[in-house]
Amino acid sequence: MNPTTVVTKEIQQALAMKKAIVALESAVITHGLPAPHNLETAQAMERIVRENGAIPGTTALINGRVKLGLTPDELASIAAPDAKTVKISSRDFGYAMAKQLNGGTTVAGTLTIAASAGVKVFATGGIGGVHRGMTQDVSNDLFTLASAPVVVVCSGAKAILDLPATLETLETYGVPVVGYRTDELPAFYSRSSGLKVGITADTPQMVAEIAQAHWEMGLRSGVVVAQPIPEGDEIPKENLEMVIERAINDAEAQQLQGAALTPYLLARVSNYTKGASLKANLALLRNNAELAARIAVALAQMSTMRAPIT
């Protein structure tokens, strides 16, 4: 375990006893969702993880300290509307720690913490990827996935991205993409993207078997588990594309790039859909937390029967 990471006693004990743990990101709390939905959703995800037999480990930076597992007060502090926080990807730890900043960890940041601690499952909404029209703009999430042996439960990549290019990049990096009860890559707000995935699984146990076998081969990449949003909460793909194009045009008019781009696009999409995309986001986050917990339990049960992953 990285000695700079502060781990709660509950998670320390769970790691020692090989119990099920699910890492949860915090950039969605600090930068992804508006108040009060951010705190309510973070609390709900932690509760859902516990209800399904695992221990939640929300990650963040608090006063420059890397945290795996937050107290209720720490969670509330980074979710406050007036909280001063930065987004923490894997490249940002050194600066944020040296400056003693508060920060929300992205997918890449959370993967970095989880992998260093030995946590094998992580739940999020959607991973980053290749931006539309900017193939040189590739999220660090994909690079980090290539070297972090963690199951990442998501609803695909964010729909505002270039999904075919993102899927191709994951293949290039040797990251398996498992469709959970689907043979298509979900498109975040939408259940279907039209892009086929080569691996499917119908149970948490099968996901655990796939991940365990992948790592036992000596492969060190993560495993993406792509679960479609629940049917009643999705926005059909054909209804969403026009909205995304409008949001992208708005961003181009303001010459937005880099870390500011994705939050801006998601906010514009929410505005144009009159909040439907926000509702969808909340639903898929909760759904993914449940599946992640069940996968973590399956992996923990398997660890008592097989040699530990090193």
GUZATI-111013 format. One record per residue (C-alpha): residue number from 1; residue in one letter; x negated, y negated, z. Coordinates in steps of 0.2 Angstrom, whole numbers, always signed. Layout:
BEGIN
@i->NUM | aa->A | u->X | v->Y | w->Z
...
This chain:
BEGIN
@i->1 | aa->M | u->+0 | v->+0 | w->+0
@i->2 | aa->N | u->-6 | v->-17 | w->-4
@i->3 | aa->P | u->-12 | v->-25 | w->+13
@i->4 | aa->T | u->-5 | v->-42 | w->+8
@i->5 | aa->T | u->+13 | v->-36 | w->+7
@i->6 | aa->V | u->+23 | v->-37 | w->+23
@i->7 | aa->V | u->+35 | v->-22 | w->+24
@i->8 | aa->T | u->+49 | v->-20 | w->+36
@i->9 | aa->K | u->+48 | v->-7 | w->+50
@i->10 | aa->E | u->+63 | v->+2 | w->+42
@i->11 | aa->I | u->+55 | v->+3 | w->+25
@i->12 | aa->Q | u->+38 | v->+8 | w->+32
@i->13 | aa->Q | u->+46 | v->+23 | w->+41
@i->14 | aa->A | u->+56 | v->+27 | w->+26
@i->15 | aa->L | u->+40 | v->+28 | w->+15
@i->16 | aa->A | u->+31 | v->+39 | w->+28
@i->17 | aa->M | u->+46 | v->+51 | w->+29
@i->18 | aa->K | u->+49 | v->+50 | w->+10
@i->19 | aa->K | u->+66 | v->+44 | w->+12
@i->20 | aa->A | u->+76 | v->+35 | w->-3
@i->21 | aa->I | u->+72 | v->+17 | w->-5
@i->22 | aa->V | u->+78 | v->+5 | w->-19
@i->23 | aa->A | u->+69 | v->-11 | w->-23
@i->24 | aa->L | u->+79 | v->-26 | w->-27
@i->25 | aa->E | u->+73 | v->-42 | w->-36
@i->26 | aa->S | u->+76 | v->-60 | w->-29
@i->27 | aa->A | u->+74 | v->-71 | w->-45
@i->28 | aa->V | u->+92 | v->-67 | w->-48
@i->29 | aa->I | u->+96 | v->-75 | w->-31
@i->30 | aa->T | u->+85 | v->-90 | w->-33
@i->31 | aa->H | u->+87 | v->-93 | w->-51
@i->32 | aa->G | u->+99 | v->-82 | w->-59
@i->33 | aa->L | u->+116 | v->-84 | w->-50
@i->34 | aa->P | u->+124 | v->-100 | w->-44
@i->35 | aa->A | u->+129 | v->-102 | w->-25
@i->36 | aa->P | u->+138 | v->-94 | w->-17
@i->37 | aa->H | u->+138 | v->-79 | w->-29
@i->38 | aa->N | u->+119 | v->-77 | w->-27
@i->39 | aa->L | u->+120 | v->-73 | w->-8
@i->40 | aa->E | u->+136 | v->-63 | w->-9
@i->41 | aa->T | u->+129 | v->-52 | w->-23
@i->42 | aa->A | u->+113 | v->-49 | w->-14
@i->43 | aa->Q | u->+121 | v->-44 | w->+2
@i->44 | aa->A | u->+133 | v->-33 | w->-8
@i->45 | aa->M | u->+119 | v->-24 | w->-17
@i->46 | aa->E | u->+110 | v->-21 | w->-1
@i->47 | aa->R | u->+126 | v->-14 | w->+6
@i->48 | aa->I | u->+130 | v->-3 | w->-9
@i->49 | aa->V | u->+113 | v->+4 | w->-8
@i->50 | aa->R | u->+115 | v->+9 | w->+10
@i->51 | aa->E | u->+132 | v->+16 | w->+7
@i->52 | aa->N | u->+125 | v->+28 | w->-6
@i->53 | aa->G | u->+111 | v->+35 | w->+5
@i->54 | aa->A | u->+96 | v->+24 | w->+2
@i->55 | aa->I | u->+87 | v->+9 | w->+10
@i->56 | aa->P | u->+87 | v->-8 | w->+1
@i->57 | aa->G | u->+71 | v->-17 | w->-1
@i->58 | aa->T | u->+74 | v->-34 | w->-7
@i->59 | aa->T | u->+57 | v->-42 | w->-13
@i->60 | aa->A | u->+52 | v->-61 | w->-12
@i->61 | aa->L | u->+39 | v->-73 | w->-6
@i->62 | aa->I | u->+42 | v->-82 | w->+10
@i->63 | aa->N | u->+30 | v->-96 | w->+14
@i->64 | aa->G | u->+17 | v->-87 | w->+3
@i->65 | aa->R | u->+19 | v->-70 | w->+11
@i->66 | aa->V | u->+24 | v->-56 | w->+0
@i->67 | aa->K | u->+39 | v->-47 | w->+7
@i->68 | aa->L | u->+47 | v->-30 | w->+4
@i->69 | aa->G | u->+63 | v->-30 | w->+14
@i->70 | aa->L | u->+71 | v->-46 | w->+20
@i->71 | aa->T | u->+80 | v->-51 | w->+36
@i->72 | aa->P | u->+97 | v->-58 | w->+34
@i->73 | aa->D | u->+90 | v->-76 | w->+38
@i->74 | aa->E | u->+77 | v->-74 | w->+25
@i->75 | aa->L | u->+89 | v->-69 | w->+12
@i->76 | aa->A | u->+100 | v->-83 | w->+16
@i->77 | aa->S | u->+86 | v->-95 | w->+16
@i->78 | aa->I | u->+81 | v->-92 | w->-2
@i->79 | aa->A | u->+99 | v->-92 | w->-8
@i->80 | aa->A | u->+103 | v->-109 | w->-1
@i->81 | aa->P | u->+108 | v->-122 | w->-14
@i->82 | aa->D | u->+94 | v->-134 | w->-8
@i->83 | aa->A | u->+81 | v->-120 | w->-7
@i->84 | aa->K | u->+64 | v->-125 | w->-15
@i->85 | aa->T | u->+58 | v->-109 | w->-24
@i->86 | aa->V | u->+48 | v->-104 | w->-39
@i->87 | aa->K | u->+50 | v->-89 | w->-50
@i->88 | aa->I | u->+37 | v->-76 | w->-47
@i->89 | aa->S | u->+31 | v->-64 | w->-61
@i->90 | aa->S | u->+16 | v->-54 | w->-59
@i->91 | aa->R | u->+4 | v->-68 | w->-65
@i->92 | aa->D | u->+11 | v->-80 | w->-51
@i->93 | aa->F | u->+7 | v->-71 | w->-35
@i->94 | aa->G | u->-10 | v->-79 | w->-32
@i->95 | aa->Y | u->-5 | v->-96 | w->-35
@i->96 | aa->A | u->+11 | v->-95 | w->-25
@i->97 | aa->M | u->+2 | v->-86 | w->-10
@i->98 | aa->A | u->-12 | v->-99 | w->-10
@i->99 | aa->K | u->+1 | v->-113 | w->-10
@i->100 | aa->Q | u->+12 | v->-104 | w->+3
@i->101 | aa->L | u->+27 | v->-106 | w->-8
@i->102 | aa->N | u->+44 | v->-97 | w->-7
@i->103 | aa->G | u->+48 | v->-88 | w->-22
@i->104 | aa->G | u->+61 | v->-76 | w->-31
@i->105 | aa->T | u->+52 | v->-61 | w->-39
@i->106 | aa->T | u->+57 | v->-57 | w->-57
@i->107 | aa->V | u->+58 | v->-39 | w->-64
@i->108 | aa->A | u->+39 | v->-39 | w->-66
@i->109 | aa->G | u->+36 | v->-47 | w->-49
@i->110 | aa->T | u->+47 | v->-34 | w->-41
@i->111 | aa->L | u->+39 | v->-20 | w->-50
@i->112 | aa->T | u->+22 | v->-25 | w->-45
@i->113 | aa->I | u->+27 | v->-25 | w->-26
@i->114 | aa->A | u->+37 | v->-9 | w->-28
@i->115 | aa->A | u->+23 | v->+1 | w->-37
@i->116 | aa->S | u->+10 | v->-5 | w->-25
@i->117 | aa->A | u->+20 | v->+1 | w->-10
@i->118 | aa->G | u->+25 | v->+18 | w->-17
@i->119 | aa->V | u->+44 | v->+13 | w->-20
@i->120 | aa->K | u->+50 | v->+23 | w->-35
@i->121 | aa->V | u->+67 | v->+15 | w->-39
@i->122 | aa->F | u->+72 | v->-2 | w->-43
@i->123 | aa->A | u->+89 | v->-9 | w->-47
@i->124 | aa->T | u->+92 | v->-25 | w->-58
@i->125 | aa->G | u->+104 | v->-33 | w->-70
@i->126 | aa->G | u->+94 | v->-34 | w->-86
@i->127 | aa->I | u->+75 | v->-33 | w->-90
@i->128 | aa->G | u->+66 | v->-46 | w->-100
@i->129 | aa->G | u->+60 | v->-43 | w->-118
@i->130 | aa->V | u->+56 | v->-51 | w->-135
@i->131 | aa->H | u->+65 | v->-68 | w->-138
@i->132 | aa->R | u->+75 | v->-70 | w->-153
@i->133 | aa->G | u->+65 | v->-79 | w->-167
@i->134 | aa->M | u->+50 | v->-79 | w->-156
@i->135 | aa->T | u->+41 | v->-62 | w->-158
@i->136 | aa->Q | u->+26 | v->-69 | w->-149
@i->137 | aa->D | u->+36 | v->-73 | w->-134
@i->138 | aa->V | u->+37 | v->-56 | w->-125
@i->139 | aa->S | u->+42 | v->-55 | w->-107
@i->140 | aa->N | u->+29 | v->-49 | w->-94
@i->141 | aa->D | u->+42 | v->-37 | w->-89
@i->142 | aa->L | u->+38 | v->-26 | w->-103
@i->143 | aa->F | u->+19 | v->-26 | w->-100
@i->144 | aa->T | u->+22 | v->-22 | w->-82
@i->145 | aa->L | u->+34 | v->-8 | w->-86
@i->146 | aa->A | u->+20 | v->+0 | w->-95
@i->147 | aa->S | u->+9 | v->+2 | w->-79
@i->148 | aa->A | u->+21 | v->+3 | w->-65
@i->149 | aa->P | u->+28 | v->+21 | w->-61
@i->150 | aa->V | u->+45 | v->+15 | w->-56
@i->151 | aa->V | u->+63 | v->+20 | w->-62
@i->152 | aa->V | u->+71 | v->+3 | w->-67
@i->153 | aa->V | u->+90 | v->+4 | w->-67
@i->154 | aa->C | u->+97 | v->-10 | w->-78
@i->155 | aa->S | u->+111 | v->-13 | w->-91
@i->156 | aa->G | u->+98 | v->-14 | w->-105
@i->157 | aa->A | u->+89 | v->-30 | w->-109
@i->158 | aa->K | u->+97 | v->-47 | w->-108
@i->159 | aa->A | u->+109 | v->-50 | w->-122
@i->160 | aa->I | u->+101 | v->-66 | w->-127
@i->161 | aa->L | u->+85 | v->-57 | w->-132
@i->162 | aa->D | u->+80 | v->-48 | w->-148
@i->163 | aa->L | u->+86 | v->-31 | w->-143
@i->164 | aa->P | u->+79 | v->-21 | w->-158
@i->165 | aa->A | u->+62 | v->-29 | w->-155
@i->166 | aa->T | u->+63 | v->-26 | w->-136
@i->167 | aa->L | u->+67 | v->-8 | w->-139
@i->168 | aa->E | u->+53 | v->-6 | w->-151
@i->169 | aa->T | u->+40 | v->-14 | w->-139
@i->170 | aa->L | u->+45 | v->-2 | w->-125
@i->171 | aa->E | u->+42 | v->+13 | w->-137
@i->172 | aa->T | u->+25 | v->+5 | w->-141
@i->173 | aa->Y | u->+21 | v->+4 | w->-123
@i->174 | aa->G | u->+26 | v->+22 | w->-120
@i->175 | aa->V | u->+40 | v->+17 | w->-108
@i->176 | aa->P | u->+55 | v->+30 | w->-109
@i->177 | aa->V | u->+72 | v->+23 | w->-111
@i->178 | aa->V | u->+86 | v->+34 | w->-104
@i->179 | aa->G | u->+104 | v->+30 | w->-108
@i->180 | aa->Y | u->+114 | v->+34 | w->-93
@i->181 | aa->R | u->+130 | v->+43 | w->-100
@i->182 | aa->T | u->+127 | v->+34 | w->-117
@i->183 | aa->D | u->+117 | v->+37 | w->-132
@i->184 | aa->E | u->+116 | v->+18 | w->-136
@i->185 | aa->L | u->+106 | v->+4 | w->-128
@i->186 | aa->P | u->+118 | v->-6 | w->-118
@i->187 | aa->A | u->+118 | v->-25 | w->-122
@i->188 | aa->F | u->+119 | v->-32 | w->-104
@i->189 | aa->Y | u->+137 | v->-40 | w->-105
@i->190 | aa->S | u->+142 | v->-27 | w->-118
@i->191 | aa->R | u->+142 | v->-8 | w->-117
@i->192 | aa->S | u->+136 | v->-6 | w->-135
@i->193 | aa->S | u->+122 | v->-13 | w->-145
@i->194 | aa->G | u->+122 | v->-1 | w->-160
@i->195 | aa->L | u->+104 | v->+4 | w->-155
@i->196 | aa->K | u->+102 | v->+22 | w->-152
@i->197 | aa->V | u->+91 | v->+28 | w->-138
@i->198 | aa->G | u->+82 | v->+45 | w->-139
@i->199 | aa->I | u->+85 | v->+51 | w->-121
@i->200 | aa->T | u->+101 | v->+53 | w->-112
@i->201 | aa->A | u->+106 | v->+59 | w->-94
@i->202 | aa->D | u->+123 | v->+62 | w->-86
@i->203 | aa->T | u->+118 | v->+63 | w->-68
@i->204 | aa->P | u->+106 | v->+55 | w->-56
@i->205 | aa->Q | u->+98 | v->+72 | w->-53
@i->206 | aa->M | u->+94 | v->+73 | w->-72
@i->207 | aa->V | u->+86 | v->+55 | w->-71
@i->208 | aa->A | u->+76 | v->+60 | w->-57
@i->209 | aa->E | u->+70 | v->+76 | w->-66
@i->210 | aa->I | u->+65 | v->+66 | w->-81
@i->211 | aa->A | u->+55 | v->+53 | w->-71
@i->212 | aa->Q | u->+47 | v->+66 | w->-60
@i->213 | aa->A | u->+41 | v->+76 | w->-75
@i->214 | aa->H | u->+35 | v->+60 | w->-84
@i->215 | aa->W | u->+24 | v->+56 | w->-69
@i->216 | aa->E | u->+18 | v->+74 | w->-66
@i->217 | aa->M | u->+11 | v->+73 | w->-84
@i->218 | aa->G | u->-1 | v->+59 | w->-77
@i->219 | aa->L | u->+9 | v->+45 | w->-86
@i->220 | aa->R | u->+9 | v->+29 | w->-77
@i->221 | aa->S | u->+23 | v->+19 | w->-85
@i->222 | aa->G | u->+40 | v->+15 | w->-78
@i->223 | aa->V | u->+56 | v->+24 | w->-84
@i->224 | aa->V | u->+70 | v->+12 | w->-90
@i->225 | aa->V | u->+88 | v->+19 | w->-85
@i->226 | aa->A | u->+100 | v->+9 | w->-96
@i->227 | aa->Q | u->+118 | v->+10 | w->-89
@i->228 | aa->P | u->+132 | v->+1 | w->-98
@i->229 | aa->I | u->+143 | v->-12 | w->-89
@i->230 | aa->P | u->+159 | v->-5 | w->-82
@i->231 | aa->E | u->+172 | v->-5 | w->-96
@i->232 | aa->G | u->+184 | v->-17 | w->-88
@i->233 | aa->D | u->+171 | v->-30 | w->-85
@i->234 | aa->E | u->+162 | v->-30 | w->-102
@i->235 | aa->I | u->+162 | v->-44 | w->-115
@i->236 | aa->P | u->+164 | v->-36 | w->-132
@i->237 | aa->K | u->+148 | v->-38 | w->-143
@i->238 | aa->E | u->+157 | v->-47 | w->-157
@i->239 | aa->N | u->+164 | v->-60 | w->-145
@i->240 | aa->L | u->+147 | v->-63 | w->-138
@i->241 | aa->E | u->+136 | v->-66 | w->-153
@i->242 | aa->M | u->+143 | v->-83 | w->-158
@i->243 | aa->V | u->+141 | v->-89 | w->-140
@i->244 | aa->I | u->+123 | v->-84 | w->-139
@i->245 | aa->E | u->+119 | v->-92 | w->-155
@i->246 | aa->R | u->+127 | v->-108 | w->-148
@i->247 | aa->A | u->+116 | v->-107 | w->-133
@i->248 | aa->I | u->+101 | v->-104 | w->-143
@i->249 | aa->N | u->+104 | v->-119 | w->-153
@i->250 | aa->D | u->+106 | v->-129 | w->-138
@i->251 | aa->A | u->+89 | v->-123 | w->-131
@i->252 | aa->E | u->+80 | v->-127 | w->-147
@i->253 | aa->A | u->+87 | v->-144 | w->-147
@i->254 | aa->Q | u->+79 | v->-147 | w->-130
@i->255 | aa->Q | u->+63 | v->-138 | w->-136
@i->256 | aa->L | u->+64 | v->-126 | w->-121
@i->257 | aa->Q | u->+52 | v->-112 | w->-120
@i->258 | aa->G | u->+44 | v->-101 | w->-107
@i->259 | aa->A | u->+51 | v->-97 | w->-90
@i->260 | aa->A | u->+64 | v->-111 | w->-91
@i->261 | aa->L | u->+72 | v->-103 | w->-107
@i->262 | aa->T | u->+81 | v->-88 | w->-100
@i->263 | aa->P | u->+90 | v->-96 | w->-85
@i->264 | aa->Y | u->+95 | v->-110 | w->-97
@i->265 | aa->L | u->+102 | v->-98 | w->-110
@i->266 | aa->L | u->+112 | v->-88 | w->-97
@i->267 | aa->A | u->+119 | v->-104 | w->-89
@i->268 | aa->R | u->+125 | v->-110 | w->-106
@i->269 | aa->V | u->+133 | v->-93 | w->-110
@i->270 | aa->S | u->+142 | v->-93 | w->-94
@i->271 | aa->N | u->+148 | v->-111 | w->-98
@i->272 | aa->Y | u->+154 | v->-106 | w->-115
@i->273 | aa->T | u->+163 | v->-90 | w->-109
@i->274 | aa->K | u->+171 | v->-100 | w->-95
@i->275 | aa->G | u->+163 | v->-89 | w->-82
@i->276 | aa->A | u->+167 | v->-72 | w->-90
@i->277 | aa->S | u->+148 | v->-69 | w->-92
@i->278 | aa->L | u->+145 | v->-73 | w->-74
@i->279 | aa->K | u->+159 | v->-61 | w->-69
@i->280 | aa->A | u->+151 | v->-47 | w->-80
@i->281 | aa->N | u->+134 | v->-50 | w->-72
@i->282 | aa->L | u->+140 | v->-48 | w->-55
@i->283 | aa->A | u->+149 | v->-32 | w->-59
@i->284 | aa->L | u->+134 | v->-24 | w->-68
@i->285 | aa->L | u->+122 | v->-29 | w->-54
@i->286 | aa->R | u->+133 | v->-19 | w->-41
@i->287 | aa->N | u->+135 | v->-5 | w->-53
@i->288 | aa->N | u->+117 | v->-3 | w->-55
@i->289 | aa->A | u->+113 | v->-4 | w->-37
@i->290 | aa->E | u->+125 | v->+11 | w->-34
@i->291 | aa->L | u->+116 | v->+22 | w->-48
@i->292 | aa->A | u->+99 | v->+17 | w->-42
@i->293 | aa->A | u->+103 | v->+23 | w->-24
@i->294 | aa->R | u->+109 | v->+39 | w->-30
@i->295 | aa->I | u->+93 | v->+42 | w->-41
@i->296 | aa->A | u->+82 | v->+37 | w->-26
@i->297 | aa->V | u->+91 | v->+50 | w->-16
@i->298 | aa->A | u->+89 | v->+63 | w->-29
@i->299 | aa->L | u->+70 | v->+59 | w->-30
@i->300 | aa->A | u->+68 | v->+59 | w->-12
@i->301 | aa->Q | u->+76 | v->+77 | w->-11
@i->302 | aa->M | u->+64 | v->+83 | w->-25
@i->303 | aa->S | u->+49 | v->+76 | w->-15
@i->304 | aa->T | u->+51 | v->+89 | w->-2
@i->305 | aa->M | u->+50 | v->+103 | w->-14
@i->306 | aa->R | u->+36 | v->+96 | w->-25
@i->307 | aa->A | u->+18 | v->+89 | w->-23
@i->308 | aa->P | u->+19 | v->+70 | w->-20
@i->309 | aa->I | u->+16 | v->+58 | w->-34
@i->310 | aa->T | u->-1 | v->+50 | w->-33
